[in-house]
Every structure is written in C-alpha cells, then in structure tokens.
C-alpha cells in the first residue's frame, strides 16, 4: 500500500463518494493504530516488571540452592533417537555436612551406572531444578512484553477485519440501492 493510498484510507473526507461508514472505518483504523502505539509502553512496563520479579526469584534460588555431584547407582534407560530426555535414576550424593543421601536424580538417556551428574540441592539436601539463569530471565521478560503487545496488535487487527467486512456489506447494499434508484430514473427518460 502506498503512502498516499494509506492517507486516503484514513482520511476519506476529501472523496465525494465517501459515505459515513467509510469515515467511521477510517476513524477505527486511526484508533487501532493509536491503541497499538500506546500498547508499546504498557508492554515494555510489563516486560520490565516481569524481569524484576524473575530476577529476584533467580537471586533467591541462587542463594538457596547448592551445586552438587551425584553418582548414579543404576543406568538410565537407553532411548534410541532421543536427545535431551532425562530419566529419574537412583543415585547417591554428598551433602555439605559430609553425609550422604540417596534418591532419584535426572540423568540423560543411556548414562551408565557409576557416572556422575551435576545436580542442585536445596538447603535440606533434596534435589531441585537449577536456578534460573540470567539469560532465561531476560528471554522470559522479552517474551511477556512481546506477546502482550502482539496480543493487542492481533485484537486490533481482528476488530478492524470484522469492521471492514461489516462495512463492506453495508457499502455493497448501499451501492445496490443507489444503482437501482439510478436505473429507475434512467428508465423514466
């Protein structure tokens, strides 16, 4: 769409064939563009707040979780053709006080018994997921802000499309009435 065509679309008042719903549709387009633009700072604020919340959560996790190494007591099941699949396998690990604990930890498919895996422990010595990484926090915040803004864009776009189809049906009906009226007048001559 060229710039002049876009400007005529949002400002049809200069067109003598423009009807009331043409002007209403143009006003809806302007409002939708303004809503999308106003959603940018809202999305940025939501992303920033999400970043702050998740960064605080990641910091708390780093303070309350300890890295450890567990020795597998059994082999993880072999899964041909799979990558990144973790199986719960019986293992033993040493706690900070020097005692040992036994339980299930996640191990990659096909990891043999006796191998070691890196785990994270809570203050009680139980296995827990690793703390959130700084990069993950950033991507979560970007995702929240971006999806919020894209949701607004999608909602405005769908409303504009629905309004366009509604106005198109009214335009077509009005043009049909006007052509019928003109045809009757031409027949009178």
C-alpha positions as protocol buffer text, in pm:
chain_id: "A"
residue {
  index: 1
  type: UNK
  ca { x: 0 y: 0 z: 0 }
}
residue {
  index: 2
  type: UNK
  ca { x: 143 y: 335 z: -99 }
}
residue {
  index: 3
  type: UNK
  ca { x: 157 y: 624 z: 145 }
}
residue {
  index: 4
  type: UNK
  ca { x: -96 y: 831 z: -48 }
}
residue {
  index: 5
  type: UNK
  ca { x: -341 y: 539 z: -62 }
}
residue {
  index: 6
  type: UNK
  ca { x: -297 y: 483 z: 312 }
}
residue {
  index: 7
  type: UNK
  ca { x: -359 y: 852 z: 381 }
}
residue {
  index: 8
  type: UNK
  ca { x: -673 y: 848 z: 164 }
}
residue {
  index: 9
  type: UNK
  ca { x: -786 y: 538 z: 352 }
}
residue {
  index: 10
  type: UNK
  ca { x: -753 y: 706 z: 691 }
}
residue {
  index: 11
  type: UNK
  ca { x: -885 y: 1041 z: 568 }
}
residue {
  index: 12
  type: UNK
  ca { x: -1159 y: 978 z: 307 }
}
residue {
  index: 13
  type: UNK
  ca { x: -1334 y: 1312 z: 373 }
}
residue {
  index: 14
  type: UNK
  ca { x: -1195 y: 1461 z: 51 }
}
residue {
  index: 15
  type: UNK
  ca { x: -1357 y: 1185 z: -155 }
}
residue {
  index: 16
  type: UNK
  ca { x: -1709 y: 1281 z: -271 }
}
residue {
  index: 17
  type: UNK
  ca { x: -1802 y: 912 z: -289 }
}
residue {
  index: 18
  type: UNK
  ca { x: -1709 y: 851 z: 76 }
}
residue {
  index: 19
  type: UNK
  ca { x: -2001 y: 760 z: 294 }
}
residue {
  index: 20
  type: UNK
  ca { x: -2047 y: 777 z: 669 }
}
residue {
  index: 21
  type: UNK
  ca { x: -1923 y: 423 z: 731 }
}
residue {
  index: 22
  type: UNK
  ca { x: -1614 y: 494 z: 521 }
}
residue {
  index: 23
  type: UNK
  ca { x: -1532 y: 774 z: 763 }
}
residue {
  index: 24
  type: UNK
  ca { x: -1618 y: 551 z: 1061 }
}
residue {
  index: 25
  type: UNK
  ca { x: -1390 y: 277 z: 928 }
}
residue {
  index: 26
  type: UNK
  ca { x: -1113 y: 533 z: 882 }
}
residue {
  index: 27
  type: UNK
  ca { x: -1163 y: 655 z: 1239 }
}
residue {
  index: 28
  type: UNK
  ca { x: -1145 y: 293 z: 1363 }
}
residue {
  index: 29
  type: UNK
  ca { x: -818 y: 247 z: 1176 }
}
residue {
  index: 30
  type: UNK
  ca { x: -672 y: 560 z: 1339 }
}
residue {
  index: 31
  type: UNK
  ca { x: -791 y: 444 z: 1683 }
}
residue {
  index: 32
  type: UNK
  ca { x: -643 y: 97 z: 1626 }
}
residue {
  index: 33
  type: UNK
  ca { x: -306 y: 244 z: 1527 }
}
residue {
  index: 34
  type: UNK
  ca { x: -311 y: 467 z: 1837 }
}
residue {
  index: 35
  type: UNK
  ca { x: -402 y: 172 z: 2063 }
}
residue {
  index: 36
  type: UNK
  ca { x: -119 y: -36 z: 1916 }
}
residue {
  index: 37
  type: UNK
  ca { x: 126 y: 252 z: 1967 }
}
residue {
  index: 38
  type: UNK
  ca { x: 2 y: 313 z: 2323 }
}
residue {
  index: 39
  type: UNK
  ca { x: 42 y: -59 z: 2396 }
}
residue {
  index: 40
  type: UNK
  ca { x: 419 y: -33 z: 2342 }
}
residue {
  index: 41
  type: UNK
  ca { x: 496 y: 140 z: 2675 }
}
residue {
  index: 42
  type: UNK
  ca { x: 249 y: -90 z: 2851 }
}
residue {
  index: 43
  type: UNK
  ca { x: 424 y: -395 z: 2708 }
}
residue {
  index: 44
  type: UNK
  ca { x: 764 y: -251 z: 2800 }
}
residue {
  index: 45
  type: UNK
  ca { x: 643 y: -191 z: 3155 }
}
residue {
  index: 46
  type: UNK
  ca { x: 505 y: -544 z: 3180 }
}
residue {
  index: 47
  type: UNK
  ca { x: 834 y: -685 z: 3049 }
}
residue {
  index: 48
  type: UNK
  ca { x: 1032 y: -473 z: 3294 }
}
residue {
  index: 49
  type: UNK
  ca { x: 818 y: -582 z: 3589 }
}
residue {
  index: 50
  type: UNK
  ca { x: 844 y: -943 z: 3479 }
}
residue {
  index: 51
  type: UNK
  ca { x: 1221 y: -907 z: 3458 }
}
residue {
  index: 52
  type: UNK
  ca { x: 1234 y: -762 z: 3810 }
}
residue {
  index: 53
  type: UNK
  ca { x: 1016 y: -1039 z: 3953 }
}
residue {
  index: 54
  type: UNK
  ca { x: 1205 y: -1322 z: 3783 }
}
residue {
  index: 55
  type: UNK
  ca { x: 1547 y: -1167 z: 3858 }
}
residue {
  index: 56
  type: UNK
  ca { x: 1454 y: -1155 z: 4227 }
}
residue {
  index: 57
  type: UNK
  ca { x: 1333 y: -1515 z: 4206 }
}
residue {
  index: 58
  type: UNK
  ca { x: 1658 y: -1622 z: 4034 }
}
residue {
  index: 59
  type: UNK
  ca { x: 1865 y: -1444 z: 4300 }
}
residue {
  index: 60
  type: UNK
  ca { x: 1669 y: -1617 z: 4576 }
}
residue {
  index: 61
  type: UNK
  ca { x: 1719 y: -1952 z: 4403 }
}
residue {
  index: 62
  type: UNK
  ca { x: 2096 y: -1893 z: 4372 }
}
residue {
  index: 63
  type: UNK
  ca { x: 2113 y: -1813 z: 4743 }
}
residue {
  index: 64
  type: UNK
  ca { x: 1909 y: -2118 z: 4848 }
}
residue {
  index: 65
  type: UNK
  ca { x: 2041 y: -2384 z: 4609 }
}
residue {
  index: 66
  type: UNK
  ca { x: 2378 y: -2554 z: 4612 }
}
residue {
  index: 67
  type: UNK
  ca { x: 2552 y: -2733 z: 4325 }
}
residue {
  index: 68
  type: UNK
  ca { x: 2646 y: -3096 z: 4387 }
}
residue {
  index: 69
  type: UNK
  ca { x: 2756 y: -3410 z: 4204 }
}
residue {
  index: 70
  type: UNK
  ca { x: 2558 y: -3734 z: 4223 }
}
residue {
  index: 71
  type: UNK
  ca { x: 2690 y: -4080 z: 4136 }
}
residue {
  index: 72
  type: UNK
  ca { x: 2437 y: -4298 z: 3954 }
}
residue {
  index: 73
  type: UNK
  ca { x: 2363 y: -4632 z: 4120 }
}
residue {
  index: 74
  type: UNK
  ca { x: 2174 y: -4758 z: 3815 }
}
residue {
  index: 75
  type: UNK
  ca { x: 2197 y: -4694 z: 3443 }
}
residue {
  index: 76
  type: UNK
  ca { x: 1949 y: -4461 z: 3277 }
}
residue {
  index: 77
  type: UNK
  ca { x: 1728 y: -4639 z: 3020 }
}
residue {
  index: 78
  type: UNK
  ca { x: 1862 y: -4636 z: 2665 }
}
residue {
  index: 79
  type: UNK
  ca { x: 1638 y: -4439 z: 2431 }
}
residue {
  index: 80
  type: UNK
  ca { x: 1748 y: -4457 z: 2068 }
}
residue {
  index: 81
  type: UNK
  ca { x: 1698 y: -4138 z: 1869 }
}
residue {
  index: 82
  type: UNK
  ca { x: 1610 y: -3913 z: 2162 }
}
residue {
  index: 83
  type: UNK
  ca { x: 1811 y: -3622 z: 2291 }
}
residue {
  index: 84
  type: UNK
  ca { x: 1757 y: -3411 z: 2598 }
}
residue {
  index: 85
  type: UNK
  ca { x: 1535 y: -3672 z: 2766 }
}
residue {
  index: 86
  type: UNK
  ca { x: 1600 y: -3703 z: 3139 }
}
residue {
  index: 87
  type: UNK
  ca { x: 1515 y: -4018 z: 3330 }
}
residue {
  index: 88
  type: UNK
  ca { x: 1484 y: -4043 z: 3707 }
}
residue {
  index: 89
  type: UNK
  ca { x: 1764 y: -4273 z: 3819 }
}
residue {
  index: 90
  type: UNK
  ca { x: 1867 y: -4389 z: 4167 }
}
residue {
  index: 91
  type: UNK
  ca { x: 2183 y: -4207 z: 4281 }
}
residue {
  index: 92
  type: UNK
  ca { x: 2385 y: -4103 z: 4583 }
}
residue {
  index: 93
  type: UNK
  ca { x: 2532 y: -3759 z: 4660 }
}
residue {
  index: 94
  type: UNK
  ca { x: 2726 y: -3594 z: 4938 }
}
residue {
  index: 95
  type: UNK
  ca { x: 2571 y: -3316 z: 5144 }
}
residue {
  index: 96
  type: UNK
  ca { x: 2766 y: -3008 z: 5259 }
}
residue {
  index: 97
  type: UNK
  ca { x: 2796 y: -3157 z: 5611 }
}
residue {
  index: 98
  type: UNK
  ca { x: 2972 y: -3464 z: 5467 }
}
residue {
  index: 99
  type: UNK
  ca { x: 2685 y: -3712 z: 5498 }
}
residue {
  index: 100
  type: UNK
  ca { x: 2544 y: -3897 z: 5200 }
}
residue {
  index: 101
  type: UNK
  ca { x: 2192 y: -3900 z: 5071 }
}
residue {
  index: 102
  type: UNK
  ca { x: 2027 y: -4140 z: 4830 }
}
residue {
  index: 103
  type: UNK
  ca { x: 1739 y: -4068 z: 4593 }
}
residue {
  index: 104
  type: UNK
  ca { x: 1631 y: -4019 z: 4234 }
}
residue {
  index: 105
  type: UNK
  ca { x: 1802 y: -3763 z: 4010 }
}
residue {
  index: 106
  type: UNK
  ca { x: 1764 y: -3674 z: 3643 }
}
residue {
  index: 107
  type: UNK
  ca { x: 2010 y: -3840 z: 3405 }
}
residue {
  index: 108
  type: UNK
  ca { x: 2038 y: -3835 z: 3025 }
}
residue {
  index: 109
  type: UNK
  ca { x: 1917 y: -4143 z: 2837 }
}
residue {
  index: 110
  type: UNK
  ca { x: 2185 y: -4412 z: 2824 }
}
residue {
  index: 111
  type: UNK
  ca { x: 2401 y: -4277 z: 3109 }
}
residue {
  index: 112
  type: UNK
  ca { x: 2571 y: -4583 z: 3264 }
}
residue {
  index: 113
  type: UNK
  ca { x: 2573 y: -4668 z: 3635 }
}
residue {
  index: 114
  type: UNK
  ca { x: 2870 y: -4516 z: 3817 }
}
residue {
  index: 115
  type: UNK
  ca { x: 2877 y: -4199 z: 3609 }
}
residue {
  index: 116
  type: UNK
  ca { x: 2831 y: -3866 z: 3780 }
}
residue {
  index: 117
  type: UNK
  ca { x: 2573 y: -3600 z: 3702 }
}
residue {
  index: 118
  type: UNK
  ca { x: 2557 y: -3240 z: 3819 }
}
residue {
  index: 119
  type: UNK
  ca { x: 2259 y: -3163 z: 4039 }
}
residue {
  index: 120
  type: UNK
  ca { x: 2131 y: -2878 z: 4253 }
}
residue {
  index: 121
  type: UNK
  ca { x: 2024 y: -2921 z: 4616 }
}
residue {
  index: 122
  type: UNK
  ca { x: 1801 y: -2717 z: 4842 }
}
residue {
  index: 123
  type: UNK
  ca { x: 1908 y: -2633 z: 5197 }
}
residue {
  index: 124
  type: UNK
  ca { x: 1763 y: -2968 z: 5312 }
}
residue {
  index: 125
  type: UNK
  ca { x: 1979 y: -3162 z: 5065 }
}
residue {
  index: 126
  type: UNK
  ca { x: 1697 y: -3260 z: 4830 }
}
residue {
  index: 127
  type: UNK
  ca { x: 1744 y: -3237 z: 4451 }
}
residue {
  index: 128
  type: UNK
  ca { x: 1579 y: -2932 z: 4294 }
}
residue {
  index: 129
  type: UNK
  ca { x: 1587 y: -2775 z: 3948 }
}
residue {
  index: 130
  type: UNK
  ca { x: 1880 y: -2542 z: 3878 }
}
residue {
  index: 131
  type: UNK
  ca { x: 1830 y: -2172 z: 3949 }
}
residue {
  index: 132
  type: UNK
  ca { x: 1705 y: -1956 z: 3667 }
}
residue {
  index: 133
  type: UNK
  ca { x: 1990 y: -1831 z: 3450 }
}
residue {
  index: 134
  type: UNK
  ca { x: 2023 y: -1458 z: 3379 }
}
residue {
  index: 135
  type: UNK
  ca { x: 1966 y: -1522 z: 3008 }
}
residue {
  index: 136
  type: UNK
  ca { x: 1645 y: -1711 z: 3082 }
}
residue {
  index: 137
  type: UNK
  ca { x: 1516 y: -1421 z: 3290 }
}
residue {
  index: 138
  type: UNK
  ca { x: 1582 y: -1181 z: 3003 }
}
residue {
  index: 139
  type: UNK
  ca { x: 1406 y: -1404 z: 2749 }
}
residue {
  index: 140
  type: UNK
  ca { x: 1105 y: -1451 z: 2978 }
}
residue {
  index: 141
  type: UNK
  ca { x: 1073 y: -1074 z: 3018 }
}
residue {
  index: 142
  type: UNK
  ca { x: 1109 y: -1015 z: 2643 }
}
residue {
  index: 143
  type: UNK
  ca { x: 853 y: -1286 z: 2575 }
}
residue {
  index: 144
  type: UNK
  ca { x: 597 y: -1139 z: 2816 }
}
residue {
  index: 145
  type: UNK
  ca { x: 632 y: -788 z: 2673 }
}
residue {
  index: 146
  type: UNK
  ca { x: 633 y: -906 z: 2313 }
}
residue {
  index: 147
  type: UNK
  ca { x: 336 y: -1142 z: 2349 }
}
residue {
  index: 148
  type: UNK
  ca { x: 137 y: -875 z: 2533 }
}
residue {
  index: 149
  type: UNK
  ca { x: 200 y: -626 z: 2253 }
}
residue {
  index: 150
  type: UNK
  ca { x: 133 y: -885 z: 1981 }
}
residue {
  index: 151
  type: UNK
  ca { x: -193 y: -974 z: 2157 }
}
residue {
  index: 152
  type: UNK
  ca { x: -303 y: -611 z: 2134 }
}
residue {
  index: 153
  type: UNK
  ca { x: -197 y: -596 z: 1767 }
}
residue {
  index: 154
  type: UNK
  ca { x: -389 y: -917 z: 1693 }
}
residue {
  index: 155
  type: UNK
  ca { x: -701 y: -799 z: 1877 }
}
residue {
  index: 156
  type: UNK
  ca { x: -697 y: -463 z: 1694 }
}
residue {
  index: 157
  type: UNK
  ca { x: -635 y: -636 z: 1362 }
}
residue {
  index: 158
  type: UNK
  ca { x: -924 y: -878 z: 1413 }
}
residue {
  index: 159
  type: UNK
  ca { x: -1158 y: -595 z: 1511 }
}
residue {
  index: 160
  type: UNK
  ca { x: -1055 y: -398 z: 1202 }
}
residue {
  index: 161
  type: UNK
  ca { x: -1112 y: -700 z: 976 }
}
residue {
  index: 162
  type: UNK
  ca { x: -1454 y: -765 z: 1132 }
}
residue {
  index: 163
  type: UNK
  ca { x: -1549 y: -398 z: 1096 }
}
residue {
  index: 164
  type: UNK
  ca { x: -1424 y: -397 z: 736 }
}
residue {
  index: 165
  type: UNK
  ca { x: -1644 y: -694 z: 644 }
}
residue {
  index: 166
  type: UNK
  ca { x: -1943 y: -537 z: 820 }
}
residue {
  index: 167
  type: UNK
  ca { x: -1890 y: -204 z: 645 }
}
residue {
  index: 168
  type: UNK
  ca { x: -1827 y: -376 z: 310 }
}
residue {
  index: 169
  type: UNK
  ca { x: -2166 y: -548 z: 328 }
}
residue {
  index: 170
  type: UNK
  ca { x: -2332 y: -215 z: 407 }
}
residue {
  index: 171
  type: UNK
  ca { x: -2139 y: -42 z: 128 }
}
residue {
  index: 172
  type: UNK
  ca { x: -2244 y: -310 z: -120 }
}
residue {
  index: 173
  type: UNK
  ca { x: -2609 y: -281 z: -13 }
}
residue {
  index: 174
  type: UNK
  ca { x: -2599 y: 100 z: -41 }
}
residue {
  index: 175
  type: UNK
  ca { x: -2436 y: 86 z: -384 }
}
residue {
  index: 176
  type: UNK
  ca { x: -2700 y: -166 z: -498 }
}
residue {
  index: 177
  type: UNK
  ca { x: -2978 y: 64 z: -376 }
}
residue {
  index: 178
  type: UNK
  ca { x: -2821 y: 366 z: -548 }
}
residue {
  index: 179
  type: UNK
  ca { x: -2773 y: 177 z: -877 }
}
residue {
  index: 180
  type: UNK
  ca { x: -3132 y: 54 z: -863 }
}
residue {
  index: 181
  type: UNK
  ca { x: -3254 y: 410 z: -800 }
}
residue {
  index: 182
  type: UNK
  ca { x: -3040 y: 541 z: -1088 }
}
residue {
  index: 183
  type: UNK
  ca { x: -3166 y: 263 z: -1318 }
}
residue {
  index: 184
  type: UNK
  ca { x: -3528 y: 353 z: -1240 }
}
residue {
  index: 185
  type: UNK
  ca { x: -3456 y: 720 z: -1316 }
}
residue {
  index: 186
  type: UNK
  ca { x: -3282 y: 634 z: -1643 }
}
residue {
  index: 187
  type: UNK
  ca { x: -3579 y: 419 z: -1747 }
}
residue {
  index: 188
  type: UNK
  ca { x: -3812 y: 719 z: -1699 }
}
residue {
  index: 189
  type: UNK
  ca { x: -3634 y: 903 z: -1981 }
}
